Amino acid sequence: MGSIGPAEIFVVLIVALVVLGPNRLPDAARSVGKAMAELRRMTSGVQAEMRDAFSEALPTYPSQPPAPAGGTESAHTPPSSPERAEITVVREPDPPTSA
């Protein structure tokens, strides 16, 4: 489905001229123009409200830290940083079981 072409607009104008007559056609065109302007005003207002509502509702996330310059770390290992602490897990031996 395409948009309305010049031929379709011409047919609509001829039908409007026949139905309304030359005396009422300017008033009808003025009314249609006012209705179109009001519709555009309303839709732009709704779009602006939706844009504002969604921009307030979306959380902002911090950006990803830049990749290290050396490039030695693979994509599967997280980059090391001074804030990370190394954790060592020590397991205590199990107590002897009495039989």
Secondary structure, DSSP 8 states (H G I E B T S, - for coil): -----HHHHHHHHHHHHHHHHHHHHHHHHHHHHHHHHHHHHHHHHHHHHHHHHHHHHS----------SS--S-TTS----TT----------------
